[in-house]
Amino acid sequence: MAPDKFILAVLVSGQGSNLQAIIDSIEKNDLSAEIALVVSNVKDTYALERAHKQGLEVLFLDPKSYPDRNGYEQALVERIQSKSVNLICLAGFMRVLGKHFIETFSGRIINIHPSLLPKYKGLNTHKRVLKSKEKYSGCTVHLVTPKLDSGKVILQKKIL
């Protein structure tokens, strides 16, 4: 059974336009959720500034401060678990998450990917779409699995 209100952790790396869309949807009551934590792996990203302006708890977690990927991801797991989060949204998070993180939150991580999956998995999506002269592009929201950009599609929107 889904909760009445999702408690979200939003992971970001860039400008935060997807984060802002989530914030706006919550404020308009289009999304029954509360953002408990916004985490970035990039120190001075505008996404953290957006979150801070909204009064949200922000966290910069520097991957370079940890001896390896597992150490970083364990710290991330602990911070997210401390907030009783029931859904994690990767909103422009430009870091591939490992098996331990994904299995810890199995079925509770979604990604916003800027293509109509299964086409154009991974990075440089827009560039590859333009180079291929696609008639359409779009966005996919999908569950995150250990296989990159291959989880069950939740929603897709096509644009010209």
N, C-alpha and C positions, 0 to 999 in steps of 0.2 A: 504494500500500500504506500502510495506517495505521500509525503508530508504535506500539510496545508501550506506551508511556506518553506521553500528550499533555503537552506543555509549554504551560501556559496563562498568558495575561495576562487578568486580569479587570478590567473597567472598571465603576466604580460611581459613584453620586452621592448615595446616601441611607443608609439604616440598615444595609444589607448583609445582609438576610435571605436573598437568593439566594446571595450569597457564602458565607454560613454553611452553606447547604445543600450547596454544592459542597465546602467544607472537610469537612463531616461525611461526605459520600459518599466522599471520598478516604480519610479515616481509617478508614472501615468496609470499605475495599477494594471498594466498589461501583463506583468510578470509577478507572480506571487513568490517573492524571494527577498532575502536580506544578504547583503555582502558582508561577511564576517572578516575577510582578509583579502588584501590585494598584494601579491608577491611579484617581484621582478628580479631577474638575474642581471639586469643592467641598472647601474647606479643612478644616473641622472636622466632617466626616461620621463617623458612628459606624462605617460600613463600614471606614474606615481604621484605626480603633481595634481592631475585630475582627481585621483582618489583622495588625496589629502584635502583638496578644496571641498570635497563632499563630506569631509569628516570621517572618512573610512580609515580603518587601520591599515597601514602600509608597512611592507617589509622588503628591504633590499637584502637578498641573500646572495652573496658573492661566491660563485663557483670556485674562484681562485683561492678562497680561504679554506678549502677542504683538500685533503690529500688526493682524493679521487672522486669519481662520479658517485660511487656508493655512499661515501661520506656526505656529500652534498645532498643527495636524494634522501638520506635518512634524516638529516636536519629538516628538510622540507616536509617530509612525512610527519615528523614530530610537531612542527608548527601548525600544520593543517589539522592534525588530530586534536590539538589543544583547543581548537575552535569549534569542535563538534560539527564539522562541515559534512553535509551529505551530498554535495555535488561540487565538482571541480570543473571550472571552465577555462580552457586554454584559449585565451583571446589575444592571439598574436604572440604567443610564447614561443620564442625562436630557439628552443632547446629540445632535443629529442629526449624523452623520458625513458628510463630503463625499466627492466622487467620487475624489479622489486617495487618500485613506486606504482607501476600500473597494476600489479597484482594486489598490492595493499588496498587500493581504491577501486578494485575491479567492478565494472559496471556503473561507476559513479564519476567517470571523467569524460567530458565532451570536448571536442575541438571544433573551432570555427576555421574552416579551410577555404582559401580563396580560389576554388575551382570546382567544377562539376565532377567530383570523384566518380569513378576511379581514374579519370584522366588527370594528369599533372600532379601527381603526388610529390611531396617534398617541397623544396625551395625554388625560388625564381619562377613562380607560377605564372604571373602576369606576362613576363617576358616570353616564356615558352608558349603561352596561348597566342600572343601576338605574332610570334615567329611562325606558328603553324597556321596562321590566318583563319582561325576558328570563326565560325559565324556567330556562335554563342559562347558566353562564359557564365560564370555565376559563383555561387557559394554553397558549401556543404557543411552541415553540422553533423558530426558523427561521433559514435562512441570510440574511445581510444583503446586500442589493443596493442600488444607488443609489436605487431607488424605495422609499420609506418603507414598512416592514412588509409587503413584498410578495415576499420571497424564498421559496424552496422550504421547505415545512413539513417539519421533521424529526420532530416529536412534538407531539401535542396531548393534553391531559387535560381532561375535562369534569367540572364539579362542579355540584351543585344550588344 
